[in-house]
């Protein structure tokens, strides 16, 4: 039986932008595996006649067409034939369909297109490929055979901090469908019904939102995983097991058809591998397998990376031998934030006796909230597809900005051997901001690296400066001129993006960094002008000193902006170009000032950067944390994992200016820790003053100071573990108030 629809293509041009009209299939992302029989390029009609079997009439797979019933008299002569393996209408083409799940066969020819999927998901993806290829109004005759390399591809909303909004999540699900990602794992750490109050059902309003997300996921071919995190206080009793099962039943009633259980970032009773395996097996046997319509169960283990794995303890091997092989086990790699290669996959797979399900902590920035991660996606092996069962990205709290990396991750996990990090990045930028893609590329190139951090995860940044930065710092005038031009372009890009209304959500997310980018650009132009005119023969002392004062002023403005209320909630600062541009400019500034001092007999300070506060620590996980100073508070960025604080190790916070204190509190996430630590103040005269630490009430995790701290004027303070043994804590909050 034939169904007939009319499809209007108006507005589909937003799908792709960068490829020339002579290569329409090049508009498709992820890059297909096989494209053959390429021929003529012709114009696309504004509507189609859709032919499919009755069984596909209400299938979600047809959603990409946004089909609307119409009459024959209104239909143009172009036909789309749709079906899945076994359907009558595509029987002549069945032998061409790839054998892999979610695979599809697409043939575009004069007068018609055939889209045949191995399953409904494959048909859905085939239609996405068709629509992307014609989004410029042209159709290229060709044949495509395509399939995913990785079975489960997508994201895990597992970051700490401000969760995505409901509107963000809905848009993300649509984005995943367009880009052939099939997994979204809902696990925001700050959802109390996911973690702290996991036994309790969602209130009616929140439950309605979950239902809407599950429905939207289904429309876009996405497995909506709802994750529960019971490990903080689970008792391993029948009562707790039944509470978890009851919670899953309630989520199932809301339309959820995929489930996960997390045991990450905990310690104590909840970390027992045998008990975790027993619970997961029970869920798998009595819930997952009985429902018949749910996806495989996923779990995140406590030892979720190699650096934390204890082979002697045998945690991972216990999961591997005792837990049902149908349960997926997540893994972040050799450390919390790390790229994935074949050797590391062999290591973990041999211990859990199955293929690991990768939780890649990129482009997440909850551990470096003063940075953005907007650069190309690279570093993962192109040969690991046969070794992984799934690959999901933990994104930034900025949903729109995260699409740059997620677009590339979709490309990578679909067809690893064809993955080109630079080409995919450029397509992602154009997909996100088509009219201002060039400006976004310029800005993003200065926001790629995470900066120094406790995980040691770094990225290249400002690669366009790689050939000139060192030479410019050495005084090469041609390189200095090129650097000046780069700063001009950065400033222009930031200004243009700040005024753009093309993607308001994205611009709002980027705004603090865009403003900082304009200041960095102005600082760079001023510093280069100083270097180019530092000799007395080129510029008078008065004009050099004007440039000098301007540069120091702009640099101070950059620091003050980092402490201003323009930041997003929980954001600790605003860093742009921190790996190459800013260090290079600091060198050029110092060199120009030193030369001017030597030539003119002046004593100008060669240090431009304003650094009011400094953090040092013998605790490796704390040493790289950033400092923020909103208003009258100084805060240290939280650490998201369990912190191992060695006996005798200290954390020291220093100030370049006298600091008069009026309060302090910090949260180690564990009650009774006040007695394990000692706080000392270094007063401005160099003497040390001990300050008492206390909890206001029994069971409280927040540590306060006694009255001896208030009013003290200090140069630094030092917090030391004096318990005589290592302490396992969380580092949730650290606040110092000053006048």
C-alpha positions in Angstrom: 0.0 0.0 0.0 1.3 3.5 -0.8 1.1 6.5 1.5 1.4 9.9 -0.1 2.6 13.1 1.6 3.8 16.5 0.6 7.0 17.8 2.2 7.9 21.5 2.2 11.7 22.0 2.3 11.6 25.7 3.4 14.1 26.2 6.3 16.1 23.0 5.7 19.1 25.1 4.7 20.1 25.4 8.3 21.3 21.8 8.4 24.6 22.3 6.5 26.5 25.2 5.1 30.1 24.6 4.2 30.2 22.3 1.1 30.0 23.4 -2.5 26.9 22.6 -4.5 28.9 20.3 -6.8 29.3 17.8 -4.0 25.9 17.5 -2.2 26.7 14.3 -0.4 29.6 16.2 1.3 26.9 18.1 3.2 26.2 15.0 5.2 27.4 14.5 8.7 28.4 12.1 10.1 30.6 11.2 7.1 29.0 8.1 5.5 31.0 4.9 5.1 30.4 4.2 1.4 29.3 6.6 -1.3 29.4 5.3 -4.9 27.8 5.9 -8.4 28.1 9.7 -8.0 26.4 11.5 -10.9 24.6 14.6 -11.9 23.5 17.4 -9.6 20.0 18.6 -10.1 17.5 20.9 -8.5 15.3 19.6 -5.7 11.5 19.9 -5.9 9.6 21.5 -3.0 7.7 18.3 -2.1 7.6 14.6 -2.6 5.4 11.6 -3.0 6.2 9.2 -0.1 5.8 5.4 -0.7 6.0 3.0 2.2 4.4 -0.2 3.6 1.4 0.1 6.0 3.7 -1.1 8.8 5.7 2.2 8.6 2.7 4.4 8.6 3.1 5.7 12.2 6.8 5.0 12.6 9.1 7.5 14.3 11.5 6.8 11.4 9.5 9.1 9.1 9.7 12.1 11.5 12.6 13.7 9.7 10.3 14.3 6.8 7.8 16.2 8.9 5.3 14.7 6.6 1.8 16.2 6.1 -1.0 14.4 4.2 -1.9 16.0 0.9 -3.9 15.2 -2.3 -2.4 13.8 -5.5 -3.2 16.9 -7.5 -0.8 19.0 -5.3 2.1 16.5 -5.4 5.2 17.0 -7.5 6.6 14.0 -9.5 9.5 13.2 -7.1 9.1 10.0 -5.1 10.7 8.8 -1.9 10.5 5.1 -1.3 11.0 4.2 2.4 11.1 0.9 4.3 13.1 -1.5 6.5 14.4 -4.9 5.8 11.4 -7.2 5.1 9.1 -4.4 3.8 7.6 -5.1 0.4 8.2 -1.7 -1.1 12.0 -1.9 -0.7 12.3 -5.6 -1.5 14.2 -5.1 -4.7 16.9 -3.2 -2.7 17.0 -5.5 0.4 20.3 -7.1 -0.7 22.0 -3.7 -0.6 21.1 -2.9 3.0 24.1 -3.2 5.4 23.9 -6.0 7.9 24.8 -3.8 10.8 22.1 -2.5 13.2 21.0 1.0 12.4 22.5 0.7 8.9 20.8 2.0 5.8 20.9 2.0 2.0 20.2 5.3 0.1 19.9 5.7 -3.6 19.3 9.2 -5.1 18.4 9.2 -8.8 16.4 11.3 -11.2 12.8 11.2 -10.1 13.1 9.3 -6.9 15.1 8.4 -3.8 15.1 4.9 -2.1 15.8 4.8 1.6 16.0 1.3 3.1 17.0 0.7 6.7 18.2 -2.5 8.4 15.7 -1.4 11.1 13.6 1.6 11.8 16.6 3.4 13.3 18.5 2.8 10.1 15.5 4.2 8.1 15.4 7.3 10.3 19.2 7.9 9.7 18.8 7.3 6.0 16.2 10.0 5.8 18.5 12.3 7.8 21.2 11.7 5.2 18.8 12.4 2.3 17.6 15.7 3.9 21.1 16.9 4.7 22.3 16.1 1.2 19.6 18.2 -0.4 19.6 21.0 2.2 21.2 23.4 -0.3 18.4 22.9 -2.8 20.3 20.5 -5.0 20.4 16.7 -5.3 23.4 14.6 -6.3 22.7 11.2 -7.9 24.6 8.7 -5.8 24.3 5.5 -3.8 25.1 5.4 0.0 25.6 2.4 2.2 26.1 3.4 5.8 26.2 2.2 9.4 27.6 3.3 12.8 30.9 2.0 14.1 29.8 2.3 17.8 26.5 0.9 18.9 25.7 3.6 21.5 26.7 7.2 20.8 25.7 10.4 22.5 26.0 12.2 25.9 25.7 11.8 29.6 24.6 14.9 31.4 26.8 14.0 34.4 28.6 17.3 35.1 28.5 19.1 38.5 27.0 22.6 38.6 24.1 24.2 36.9 22.1 21.5 35.1 20.7 22.1 31.6 17.3 23.7 31.3 14.4 21.7 30.1 14.4 23.7 26.8 18.1 22.9 26.5 17.5 19.2 26.8 14.7 19.2 24.3 16.8 20.9 21.8 19.7 18.6 22.5 17.5 15.6 21.7 16.6 17.1 18.3 20.3 17.8 17.7 21.2 14.2 18.5 18.6 12.9 16.0 19.9 15.0 13.2 23.4 13.9 13.9 22.8 10.2 14.3 23.4 10.0 18.1 21.2 7.5 19.9 21.9 8.0 23.6 21.2 10.7 26.2 21.9 9.7 29.8 20.1 11.9 32.3 22.3 12.1 35.4 22.8 15.7 36.6 24.6 15.6 39.9 22.4 18.4 41.3 19.1 16.7 40.7 18.2 15.6 44.2 15.8 12.9 42.9 18.8 11.4 41.0 21.2 11.3 43.9 20.5 12.7 47.4 16.8 11.8 47.4 17.0 8.8 45.1 14.3 6.8 47.0 11.6 9.5 46.5 9.4 9.8 43.4 9.6 13.0 41.4 6.9 15.6 42.3 4.2 16.0 39.7 5.7 19.0 37.9 9.2 17.4 37.5 7.7 14.1 36.5 5.8 15.8 33.7 9.1 17.2 32.4 10.7 13.8 32.4 7.8 12.4 30.5 8.1 15.1 27.9 11.9 14.4 27.5 11.2 10.7 27.0 8.6 11.4 24.3 10.9 13.9 22.5 13.7 11.3 22.7 11.5 8.7 21.1 10.6 11.1 18.3 14.2 11.6 17.5 15.4 8.1 17.7 17.3 8.6 21.0 17.5 6.2 24.0 16.6 8.4 26.9 18.5 6.9 29.9 17.4 7.9 33.3 20.2 7.3 35.9 19.9 6.8 39.6 22.8 7.4 42.1 22.1 5.4 45.3 25.7 4.8 46.5 26.0 7.6 48.9 23.7 6.1 51.5 22.6 2.7 50.2 22.2 0.0 52.9 22.1 -3.1 50.6 18.9 -4.2 52.3 15.8 -5.6 50.6 14.1 -2.3 51.5 16.6 -0.2 49.6 16.6 -2.7 46.7 12.8 -2.5 46.5 12.9 1.3 46.8 15.1 1.4 43.7 12.9 -1.0 41.8 9.9 1.1 42.7 11.6 4.2 41.5 12.4 2.5 38.2 8.8 1.4 37.8 7.7 5.0 38.3 10.1 6.2 35.7 8.9 3.4 33.3 5.4 4.7 33.8 6.6 8.1 32.7 7.8 6.6 29.4 11.4 6.0 30.2 12.8 2.9 28.4 16.5 3.0 29.4 18.0 2.9 32.8 21.4 3.4 34.5 22.8 3.1 38.0 25.8 5.2 39.1 28.2 4.4 41.9 30.8 7.1 41.0 32.4 9.6 43.4 31.6 7.8 46.7 33.3 5.8 49.4 32.3 3.5 52.2 29.7 0.8 52.1 28.3 1.8 48.7 31.6 0.9 47.0 31.3 -2.9 47.5 31.7 -4.6 44.1 29.9 -7.8 45.2 26.9 -5.9 46.4 26.8 -3.6 43.4 26.9 -6.7 41.1 24.2 -8.4 43.1 21.9 -5.3 42.9 22.6 -4.8 39.2 21.9 -8.5 38.4 18.6 -8.3 40.3 17.5 -5.2 38.3 18.6 -6.8 35.1 16.8 -10.1 35.8 13.6 -8.7 37.4 13.1 -5.4 35.6 15.2 -5.0 32.4 14.6 -8.5 30.9 11.0 -8.7 32.0 10.0 -5.4 30.3 11.1 -6.5 26.8 11.1 -3.0 25.4 14.0 -1.4 27.3 17.6 -0.8 26.4 20.5 -2.6 28.1 21.2 -1.6 31.7 24.2 0.7 32.2 26.2 1.1 35.4 29.0 3.6 36.3 31.4 1.8 38.7 33.2 3.4 41.7 36.6 2.6 40.1 35.7 4.2 36.8 39.3 5.0 35.7 42.6 3.2 35.6 44.4 5.6 38.0 41.9 4.7 40.7 41.7 1.0 40.0 43.2 -1.3 42.6 44.0 -4.7 41.0 44.9 -6.1 44.4 41.5 -5.3 45.7 39.9 -6.9 42.6 36.9 -4.5 42.4 36.8 -4.5 38.6 37.4 -8.2 38.2 34.5 -8.8 40.7 32.2 -6.8 38.5 33.5 -8.7 35.5 32.9 -12.2 36.9 29.8 -11.6 39.0 27.7 -9.2 37.1 25.5 -10.2 34.2 27.3 -9.8 30.9 24.3 -7.9 29.5 25.0 -5.0 31.9 27.2 -2.2 30.4 30.1 -0.8 32.5 31.2 2.8 32.0 34.8 3.9 31.9 36.6 7.3 31.7 40.0 5.9 30.6 43.4 6.0 32.2 42.3 8.8 34.5 39.2 10.9 35.2 39.8 13.1 32.2 41.7 11.3 29.5 41.7 10.3 25.9 41.0 6.7 25.0 43.3 4.4 23.0 43.4 0.7 22.1 45.9 -0.3 24.9 43.7 1.2 27.6 40.7 -0.5 26.2 42.4 -3.9 26.2 43.4 -3.2 29.9 39.9 -2.5 31.1 38.1 -5.0 28.9 40.2 -7.9 30.2 39.2 -7.0 33.8 35.4 -6.5 33.3 35.1 -9.3 30.8 33.2 -7.2 28.3 33.6 -4.2 26.1 33.7 -1.0 28.3 31.2 1.8 27.7 33.2 5.0 27.4 32.2 8.1 29.5 34.5 10.7 28.0 34.9 13.7 30.1 35.1 16.2 27.3 34.1 19.0 26.7 33.0 19.2 30.3 34.5 22.2 32.2 33.1 21.7 35.7 36.7 21.3 36.9 37.9 24.4 35.1 34.9 26.7 35.1 36.9 29.7 34.0 37.6 28.1 30.6 35.6 27.0 27.6 36.4 24.0 25.5 35.5 25.0 22.0 38.2 23.4 20.0 38.5 20.4 17.7 37.9 16.9 19.1 41.0 14.7 18.9 43.2 12.4 20.9 41.0 9.2 20.9 42.2 6.2 18.9 40.7 5.7 15.4 41.0 2.0 15.9 39.0 1.4 19.1 35.5 0.9 17.6 35.6 -2.9 18.0 36.7 -2.5 21.6 33.9 -0.3 23.0 30.2 -1.0 23.5 29.3 2.7 23.7 30.9 6.1 23.7 29.2 9.1 25.3 30.5 12.6 26.0 30.1 14.5 29.3 29.5 18.0 28.0 29.7 21.5 29.4 26.9 23.1 31.4 26.6 25.3 28.3 24.3 23.2 26.1 24.6 25.2 22.8 28.4 25.7 23.1 28.8 22.0 23.8 27.3 21.2 20.3 30.7 22.1 18.8 32.3 19.0 20.4 29.2 16.9 20.3 28.8 17.3 16.5 32.4 16.1 16.1 31.8 13.2 18.6 28.9 12.1 16.4 31.2 12.1 13.4 33.9 10.2 15.2 31.8 7.4 16.7 29.9 6.9 13.4 32.9 6.4 11.1 36.2 6.5 12.9 38.5 5.8 9.9 37.1 8.7 8.0 37.2 11.1 10.9 39.0 14.4 10.2 39.2 16.5 13.3 39.7 19.9 11.6 37.1 19.3 8.9 34.6 18.1 11.4 35.3 21.1 13.7 34.7 23.6 10.9 31.4 21.9 9.9 30.4 22.0 13.5 31.0 25.8 13.8 29.0 26.4 10.6 26.2 24.2 11.8 25.9 26.1 15.0 26.4 29.7 13.7 26.2 29.6 9.9 26.2 33.4 9.3 29.1 34.1 11.7 31.0 30.8 11.4 34.3 32.6 10.6 34.1 34.8 13.7 33.1 31.8 15.8 36.2 29.9 14.5 38.5 32.8 15.4 37.0 33.1 18.9 36.9 29.4 19.5 40.6 29.0 18.5 41.5 31.0 21.7 39.2 28.9 23.9 40.4 25.3 23.4 42.7 24.5 26.4 41.5 23.8 30.0 44.5 25.6 31.5 46.5 24.1 34.4 44.2 21.7 36.3 44.3 18.8 38.8 43.6 16.3 36.0 46.5 17.4 33.8 44.3 17.4 30.7 45.5 20.0 28.2 44.7 20.9 24.6 46.4 22.8 21.9 45.3 26.4 21.5 45.7 29.3 19.1 47.4 27.1 16.6 47.5 30.0 14.2 50.1 31.6 16.5 52.4 28.6 16.5 54.6 30.0 13.9 54.8 33.6 15.2 54.4 33.6 19.0 58.0 32.6 19.8 59.4 34.9 17.2 57.2 37.8 18.3 58.3 37.3 21.9 61.9 37.4 20.7 61.3 40.8 19.0 60.9 39.8 15.4 59.1 42.8 13.8 57.4 40.8 11.1 56.1 38.3 13.7 55.0 41.2 15.9 53.0 42.7 13.0 51.3 39.4 12.4 50.5 39.1 16.0 49.0 42.6 16.0 46.8 41.5 13.1 45.6 38.4 15.0 44.6 40.6 17.9 42.7 42.9 15.6 40.8 39.9 14.2 40.1 38.5 17.6 38.7 41.8 18.8 36.6 42.1 15.7 35.2 38.6 16.0 34.2 39.1 19.6 32.5 42.4 18.9 30.6 40.9 15.9 29.5 37.9 17.9 28.4 40.0 20.9 26.0 41.9 18.5 24.7 38.8 16.7 21.1 37.6 17.2 21.6 34.5 15.1 21.8 32.1 18.0 20.9 34.1 21.2 21.3 31.1 23.5 24.8 30.5 22.3 25.9 34.2 22.6 24.5 34.4 26.1 26.6 31.4 27.1 29.7 32.8 25.6 29.2 36.4 26.6 31.6 36.6 29.6 34.4 35.1 27.4 33.5 37.3 24.4 33.8 40.5 26.5 37.1 39.2 27.9 38.2 38.4 24.4 37.7 42.1 23.4 39.9 43.1 26.3 42.5 40.5 25.5 42.6 41.8 21.9 42.9 45.4 23.0 45.7 44.4 25.4 47.5 42.6 22.7 47.4 45.5 20.2 48.7 47.8 22.9 51.5 45.5 24.0 52.6 45.0 20.4 52.6 48.7 19.8 54.9 49.1 22.8 57.3 46.5 21.3 57.3 48.0 17.9 58.0 51.5 19.2 60.1 50.8 22.3 63.3 52.4 21.0 63.7 56.1 21.6 64.1 56.8 18.0 60.6 55.4 17.2 58.5 56.8 20.0 58.8 59.4 22.7 59.0 58.4 26.3 55.6 60.1 27.0 53.8 58.1 24.3 55.5 54.8 25.3 54.3 55.5 28.9 50.8 56.1 27.7 50.9 52.7 26.0 52.4 51.2 29.1 49.7 52.7 31.3 47.0 51.6 28.9 48.3 48.0 28.8 48.4 47.8 32.6 44.9 49.3 32.8 43.5 46.8 30.3 45.2 43.9 32.1 43.7 45.1 35.4 40.3 45.3 33.7 40.6 41.7 32.6 41.3 40.6 36.1 38.5 42.6 37.6 36.1 41.3 34.9 37.0 37.8 36.2 35.6 38.7 39.6 32.6 40.6 38.3 28.9 39.6 38.3 28.9 39.1 34.6 29.9 35.5 35.2 27.4 32.6 35.1 26.5 30.9 38.4 29.4 28.9 39.9 31.8 30.3 37.2 35.2 30.9 38.8 36.8 33.3 36.3 37.1 34.2 32.6 40.2 33.0 30.8 40.8 33.5 27.0 43.9 32.6 25.2 45.6 31.4 28.4 47.9 28.9 26.8 49.6 30.9 24.1 48.3 34.4 23.5 48.4 35.8 27.1 51.8 34.3 28.1 53.3 35.5 24.8 51.9 39.0 25.4 53.3 39.0 29.0 56.8 38.2 27.6 56.5 40.9 25.0 55.4 43.5 27.6 58.2 42.6 29.9 60.8 42.8 27.1 59.5 46.1 25.8 59.4 47.7 29.3 62.9 46.4 30.2 64.3 47.8 26.9 62.6 51.2 27.5 63.9 51.3 31.0 67.5 50.7 29.7 67.1 53.2 26.9 65.4 56.0 28.9 66.6 55.4 32.5 63.1 54.8 33.7 62.0 52.2 36.3 58.7 51.0 35.0 57.3 47.7 36.4 57.7 44.9 33.7 54.9 42.9 35.3 51.5 43.8 33.7 49.3 41.0 35.2 47.3 41.9 38.3 47.4 38.7 40.6 45.7 39.5 43.9 45.5 35.9 45.1 47.6 32.8 44.8 46.8 29.2 45.8 49.4 26.5 46.6 48.9 23.0 48.1 50.6 19.7 48.9 47.3 18.0 47.9 47.7 17.3 44.2 43.9 17.5 43.5 43.8 21.0 45.0 47.0 22.6 43.7 45.5 23.5 40.3 42.2 24.9 41.5 41.2 28.4 40.4 40.3 31.2 42.7 37.4 33.6 42.4 36.7 36.8 44.2 33.1 38.0 43.7 32.4 41.1 45.8 33.6 40.6 49.3 34.1 36.8 49.0 37.1 34.8 47.9 36.2 31.3 46.8 38.3 28.3 45.7 36.7 26.2 42.9 35.3 22.9 44.2 36.9 19.5 43.4 34.3 17.1 42.0 35.8 13.7 42.9 36.9 12.2 46.3 40.0 14.1 47.6 42.8 12.1 49.2 44.3 14.7 51.6 47.7 13.3 52.9 48.6 13.6 56.6 50.6 16.9 57.1 49.6 18.3 53.7 48.5 21.9 53.6 46.5 24.3 51.4 47.8 27.9 51.4 45.9 31.0 50.1 48.1 34.1 49.8 47.1 37.7 49.0 49.3 40.3 47.3 47.5 43.0 49.3 46.7 43.1 53.1 43.4 41.2 53.6 41.1 42.0 56.5 38.9 39.0 57.2 35.4 38.8 58.5 34.4 35.2 58.1 35.2 31.8 56.6 33.5 28.5 56.0 34.2 25.4 54.0 32.4 22.1 53.3 34.3 18.9 53.2 31.2 16.8 52.7 31.9 14.6 55.7 30.8 15.4 59.3 33.3 15.7 62.1 36.2 16.9 60.0 36.9 20.1 62.0 39.0 18.2 64.5 41.3 16.8 61.8 42.5 20.1 60.5 44.4 23.2 61.8 44.0 26.7 60.4 46.8 29.3 60.8 46.8 33.0 59.7 49.9 34.8 58.7 49.4 38.4 59.8 50.9 41.3 58.0 53.7 41.5 60.6 54.7 38.0 59.8 53.4 36.4 63.0 51.2 33.3 62.9 47.7 33.1 64.6 45.9 29.8 65.1 42.2 29.8 64.5 39.7 27.3 66.0 37.6 25.2 63.7 34.1 23.9 64.6 30.8 22.5 63.4 27.7 24.4 64.4 25.7 21.1 64.9 26.3 17.4 65.0 26.3 15.8 61.6 27.0 19.0 59.8 29.6 18.8 57.0 30.3 22.6 57.0 33.3 23.8 59.0 33.3 27.3 60.5 35.9 29.4 62.3 35.8 30.8 65.8 35.8 34.5 66.5 39.6 34.9 66.4 39.5 35.1 62.6 37.2 38.1 62.3 39.0 41.4 61.9 42.4 39.9 61.4 44.5 41.5 58.6 46.6 38.8 56.9 49.0 38.0 54.1 48.0 34.4 53.9 46.2 31.5 55.6 47.2 27.8 55.8 44.9 24.8 56.3 46.7 21.6 57.3 45.6 18.0 57.9 47.0 17.4 61.4 45.1 14.3 62.1 48.1 12.1 61.6 46.5 10.1 58.8 45.2 10.7 55.3 41.7 11.9 55.0 39.1 11.1 52.3 36.9 14.1 51.9 34.9 16.1 49.3 35.9 19.6 48.5 32.4 21.1 47.9 32.9 24.7 49.0 35.6 27.0 50.3 34.7 30.6 51.1 36.6 33.4 52.7 34.9 36.7 53.5 36.9 40.0 53.7 36.2 43.6 54.2 
